[in-house]
Amino acid sequence: MTIARVDRPRRAPAAAAGAGDTGARSVRRRRRLTALAFVTPLLAYLAAFYVYPLYRNLDLSLRDYTVRSFVAGDAPFSGWDNFRTVLDDPTFGPAMRHTLVFTFVSIAFQYVSGLALAVFFNRRFRLSTVLRALFLIPWLLPLIVSASTWSWMFNSESGVVNYFLHFVGIDPVGWLTSPDWALTAVIVANIWIGIPFNLVILYSGLQNIPGELYEAAALDGAGAWQQFRRITFPLLRPVSAITLLLGLVYTLKVFDLIWIMTKGGPGDASSTLATWSYQLGFGTLLPKFGPGAAVGDILILIALVFGLLYIRVQRRQEA
């Protein structure tokens, strides 16, 4: 009687298994190198244009720099003396107050105007696309052009704003030369520049609200104001939070608009932390690099607080 032989499956040689592991490791190594090749330019950019300037600014604020020591690089360490000098300076209080007023008034009017325009353009009508594109012009113009245009419009003698005031029987106003009006003038110009940003972001948020909600609310008898209060504004709250926080961080550091229009004057009537930092560091024949950098550090710290707040809000929305 013949017994059939059953062949057992052969095991793969150890060498083949080792070769497979080596190939997998090689693939993973190539992927890491590829990822590193893509990340390296970004890291180099961040190090060159963010990390190093921040380090140099902090170093300036902690040393007693003069023009000679700035060139030679041998400024003595002074610790927190520059910060004490800044906080004790009589300009610090007005500059901080102007910064807060400039920032929060600008943000409030930009948001309200942008929201109103976004709701308006959310209603489909003829030429809405063209008009919405025209509202983006202030955002697209170079800031030096916008600031120069507003400087001409607010000119005390030949400005178009005073011409219209005279036309309606109101005495001319020294918009850029009066301490009572200089800050108002730069705020108005900044509001005009920032409205398109709020319009674009808020309009995009409105596009994500389902139209069925408005139809159901209309069937229930809700009017336009009730629909806005009960549907639009609550559902737009996440987008509104991001818009306000981004606008806040941007407005805190506005410098060129104010400098072109008033240079922080007359006197210190429209000076902010940004313009004061520039004046200390570069605005005189004997620059005060340390105090100027200290003011910059304070401004960076304020912006960092709101930036962290933005990140927290964004993570909460993604959760």
ZAFI-197618 format. One record per residue (C-alpha): residue in one letter; z, y, x. Coordinates in Angstrom, 2 decimals, decimal comma. Layout:
N
   resn         w         v         u
      A         Z         Y         X
...
END
This chain:
319
   resn         w         v         u
      M      0,00      0,00      0,00
      T     -1,10      3,34      1,42
      I      1,16      6,33      1,04
      A     -0,66      9,66      0,77
      R      0,37     12,24      3,35
      V      1,32     15,62      2,03
      D      0,85     18,46      4,48
      R      3,65     21,00      4,50
      P      2,74     24,71      4,71
      R      2,76     25,88      8,24
      R      5,07     28,72      9,25
      A      3,52     31,81     10,72
      P      4,04     32,01     14,42
      A      6,74     34,36     15,64
      A      4,15     36,24     17,63
      A      2,18     37,08     14,45
      A      5,33     38,36     12,75
      G      6,13     40,49     15,78
      A      2,62     41,89     15,80
      G      2,98     42,85     12,12
      D      6,24     44,70     12,79
      T      4,66     46,48     15,72
      G      1,73     47,57     13,57
      A      4,06     48,89     10,86
      R      6,05     50,84     13,42
      S      2,84     52,26     14,84
      V      1,74     53,43     11,39
      R      5,12     55,05     10,76
      R      5,00     56,73     14,17
      R      1,53     58,15     13,46
      R      2,71     59,47     10,12
      R      5,70     61,19     11,74
      L      3,47     62,74     14,38
      T      1,03     63,92     11,72
      A      3,84     65,45      9,66
      L      5,25     67,10     12,80
      A      1,83     68,52     13,64
      F      1,68     70,19     10,21
      V      5,27     71,46     10,36
      T      5,17     72,79     13,94
      P      3,05     75,92     13,19
      L      5,38     76,82     10,32
      L      8,48     76,36     12,48
      A      6,92     78,43     15,24
      Y      6,06     81,18     12,75
      L      9,58     81,22     11,31
      A     11,13     81,27     14,76
      A      8,91     84,09     16,03
      F      8,93     86,36     12,98
      Y     12,25     85,58     11,26
      V     14,81     83,89     13,51
      Y     14,19     85,92     16,66
      P     14,05     89,34     14,92
      L     17,26     88,54     13,05
      Y     18,91     87,49     16,30
      R     17,74     90,66     18,06
      N     18,95     92,85     15,20
      L     22,37     91,18     15,28
      D     22,47     91,59     19,06
      L     21,61     95,29     18,71
      S     24,41     95,80     16,19
      L     27,02     94,19     18,47
      R     26,18     96,14     21,64
      D     26,28     99,76     22,75
      Y     22,59    100,37     23,31
      T     21,07    103,54     24,72
      V     17,44    104,18     25,60
      R     18,09    103,19     29,24
      S     20,08    100,06     28,40
      F     17,53     99,13     25,75
      V     14,81     99,06     28,41
      A     17,01     97,50     31,12
      G     18,70     95,04     28,75
      D     22,21     95,55     30,12
      A     23,97     97,09     27,12
      P     27,72     96,37     27,06
      F     29,19     94,32     24,25
      S     30,95     96,54     21,69
      G     31,88     94,07     18,94
      W     32,27     95,62     15,52
      D     32,35     99,23     16,75
      N     28,88     99,98     15,41
      F     29,85     98,71     11,96
      R     33,00    100,86     12,01
      T     30,89    103,86     12,99
      V     28,53    103,24     10,10
      L     31,27    102,70      7,51
      D     33,10    105,85      8,65
      D     29,93    107,96      8,58
      P     29,82    110,38      5,59
      T     26,20    109,35      4,99
      F     27,14    105,74      4,22
      G     28,59    106,43      0,76
      P     25,60    108,43     -0,58
      A     23,12    106,00      1,02
      M     24,82    103,01     -0,59
      R     25,03    104,78     -3,94
      H     21,37    105,83     -3,80
      T     20,36    102,28     -2,86
      L     22,17    100,82     -5,86
      V     20,88    103,47     -8,27
      F     17,33    103,18     -6,94
      T     17,42     99,38     -7,17
      F     19,03     98,82    -10,55
      V     17,31    101,68    -12,40
      S     13,94    100,57    -11,03
      I     14,55     96,94    -11,93
      A     15,73     97,78    -15,46
      F     12,71     99,94    -16,32
      Q     10,25     97,62    -14,59
      Y     11,55     94,61    -16,50
      V     11,68     96,31    -19,91
      S      8,21     97,83    -19,48
      G      6,75     94,60    -18,11
      L      8,26     92,57    -20,95
      A      6,94     94,97    -23,59
      L      3,45     94,85    -22,08
      A      3,58     91,05    -21,73
      V      4,48     90,67    -25,42
      F      1,74     93,14    -26,32
      F     -0,96     91,33    -24,34
      N      0,24     87,97    -25,61
      R     -1,37     88,90    -28,92
      R     -5,04     88,01    -28,60
      F     -7,32     90,99    -29,21
      R    -10,57     92,38    -27,92
      L    -10,49     93,88    -24,39
      S     -7,01     92,49    -23,76
      T     -8,20     90,83    -20,53
      V     -9,79     94,03    -19,26
      L     -6,73     96,13    -20,06
      R     -4,42     93,59    -18,45
      A     -6,56     93,69    -15,31
      L     -6,38     97,51    -15,23
      F     -2,59     97,34    -15,32
      L     -2,69     95,38    -12,07
      I     -4,19     98,32    -10,14
      P     -0,82     99,81     -9,06
      W      0,15     96,42     -7,65
      L     -3,13     95,98     -5,78
      L     -3,29     99,42     -4,19
      P     -1,94     99,83     -0,62
      L      1,54    101,30     -0,83
      I      0,63    104,26      1,37
      V     -2,08    105,21     -1,12
      S      0,30    104,97     -4,08
      A      3,03    106,96     -2,32
      S      0,58    109,67     -1,22
      T     -0,81    109,93     -4,75
      W      2,65    110,36     -6,26
      S      3,52    112,91     -3,59
      W      0,51    114,96     -4,67
      M      1,34    114,54     -8,37
      F      4,95    115,67     -7,80
      N      3,96    118,62     -5,60
      S      5,96    121,68     -6,69
      E      3,04    124,11     -6,53
      S     -0,15    122,17     -7,20
      G      1,06    118,89     -8,68
      V     -0,32    117,63    -11,96
      V      3,17    116,83    -13,29
      N      4,32    120,46    -13,05
      Y      0,99    121,57    -14,51
      F      1,66    119,58    -17,69
      L      5,24    120,86    -17,79
      H      3,93    124,42    -17,57
      F      1,38    123,59    -20,27
      V      4,16    122,64    -22,73
      G      6,31    125,63    -21,76
      I      8,75    123,99    -19,29
      D      9,54    125,62    -15,95
      P      8,21    123,85    -12,82
      V     10,53    121,34    -11,18
      G     10,95    120,83     -7,44
      W     10,52    117,08     -7,67
      L     10,40    116,43     -3,92
      T     12,26    119,51     -2,70
      S     15,26    119,64     -5,03
      P     18,33    117,47     -4,27
      D     18,74    116,95     -8,01
      W     15,25    115,50     -8,55
      A     14,14    113,82     -5,31
      L     15,73    110,45     -6,09
      T     14,34    110,55     -9,63
      A     10,84    111,14     -8,26
      V     10,89    108,12     -5,95
      I     12,39    105,96     -8,71
      V      9,56    106,90    -11,09
      A      6,97    106,05     -8,44
      N      8,63    102,71     -7,68
      I      8,83    101,82    -11,38
      W      5,09    102,45    -11,72
      I      4,34    100,20     -8,75
      G      6,61     97,34     -9,92
      I      5,59     97,08    -13,58
      P      2,47     94,92    -12,89
      F      4,55     92,30    -11,07
      N      6,87     91,95    -14,06
      L      3,90     91,91    -16,43
      V      2,16     89,05    -14,60
      I      5,25     86,83    -14,28
      L      6,54     87,41    -17,81
      Y      3,08     87,00    -19,34
      S      2,78     83,63    -17,58
      G      6,15     82,65    -19,05
      L      5,01     83,59    -22,55
      Q      2,01     81,29    -22,23
      N      4,39     78,30    -21,97
      I      6,11     79,02    -25,30
      P      4,56     76,77    -28,01
      G      2,78     78,72    -30,74
      E      4,10     76,29    -33,35
      L      7,54     77,87    -33,03
      Y      6,18     81,25    -34,13
      E      4,25     79,66    -36,99
      A      7,36     77,86    -38,24
      A      9,42     81,05    -37,93
      A      6,79     83,01    -39,88
      L      6,86     80,40    -42,66
      D     10,64     80,84    -42,82
      G     10,17     84,55    -43,30
      A     11,12     85,74    -39,81
      G      9,68     89,09    -38,83
      A      8,31     90,17    -35,45
      W     11,69     91,41    -34,19
      Q     13,49     88,26    -35,33
      Q     10,85     86,08    -33,65
      F     11,31     88,01    -30,41
      R     15,11     87,87    -30,58
      R     15,37     84,22    -31,65
      I     12,39     82,63    -29,87
      T     10,71     84,77    -27,21
      F     13,70     86,21    -25,37
      P     15,84     83,01    -25,23
      L     12,94     80,79    -24,10
      L     11,87     83,42    -21,57
      R     15,33     83,63    -20,01
      P     14,64     81,32    -17,00
      V     11,50     83,25    -16,09
      S     13,33     86,53    -16,64
      A     16,10     85,50    -14,25
      I     13,63     84,70    -11,48
      T     11,68     87,91    -12,11
      L     14,81     90,06    -11,92
      L     16,17     88,38     -8,81
      L     12,86     88,58     -6,92
      G     12,45     92,21     -7,94
      L     16,00     92,94     -6,87
      V     15,53     91,50     -3,38
      Y     12,24     93,36     -2,97
      T     13,51     96,72     -4,24
      L     16,59     96,67     -2,02
      K     14,42     96,94      1,09
      V     11,88     99,52     -0,13
      F     11,34    101,94      2,73
      D      7,75    103,14      3,03
      L      7,52    104,60     -0,47
      I     10,63    106,74     -0,02
      W      9,77    107,72      3,54
      I      6,26    108,88      2,65
      M      7,40    110,87     -0,39
      T     10,68    112,46      0,75
      K     11,76    110,98      4,12
      G     15,15    110,48      2,47
      G     15,53    114,20      1,79
      P     16,02    116,93      1,09
      G     19,11    116,43      3,20
      D     20,34    112,98      2,16
      A     19,47    113,37     -1,53
      S     17,14    110,34     -1,61
      S     18,29    108,42      1,46
      T     18,92    104,70      1,07
      L     20,20    102,08      3,48
      A     16,62    101,30      4,49
      T     15,65    104,91      5,28
      W     19,00    105,63      6,94
      S     18,63    102,62      9,21
      Y     15,22    103,89     10,31
      Q     16,52    107,42     10,84
      L     19,35    106,18     13,05
      G     17,15    103,93     15,13
      F     13,92    105,92     15,41
      G     14,29    109,29     13,68
      T     15,87    111,32     16,49
      L     15,28    112,02     20,18
      L     18,54    110,19     20,97
      P     18,24    107,05     18,84
      K     21,35    105,16     17,83
      F     20,07    101,60     18,04
      G     23,44     99,94     17,43
      P     24,43    101,79     14,23
      G     20,86    101,56     12,94
      A     20,88     97,79     13,43
      A     24,32     97,60     11,78
      V     22,96     99,32      8,66
      G     20,08     96,83      8,72
      D     22,55     93,94      8,91
      I     24,42     95,27      5,87
      L     21,14     95,50      3,96
      I     20,18     91,98      5,04
      L     23,57     90,68      3,90
      I     23,16     92,24      0,45
      A     19,65     90,81      0,13
      L     20,91     87,41      1,33
      V     23,55     87,30     -1,41
      F     20,92     87,88     -4,08
      G     18,55     85,45     -2,35
      L     21,18     82,70     -2,51
      L     21,75     83,59     -6,15
      Y     18,00     83,15     -6,74
      I     18,04     79,72     -5,09
      R     20,99     78,68     -7,22
      V     19,27     79,77    -10,43
      Q     16,08     77,98     -9,40
      R     17,92     74,72     -8,70
      R     19,73     74,96    -12,01
      Q     16,42     75,30    -13,81
      E     14,93     72,32    -11,98
      A     17,95     70,10    -12,72
END
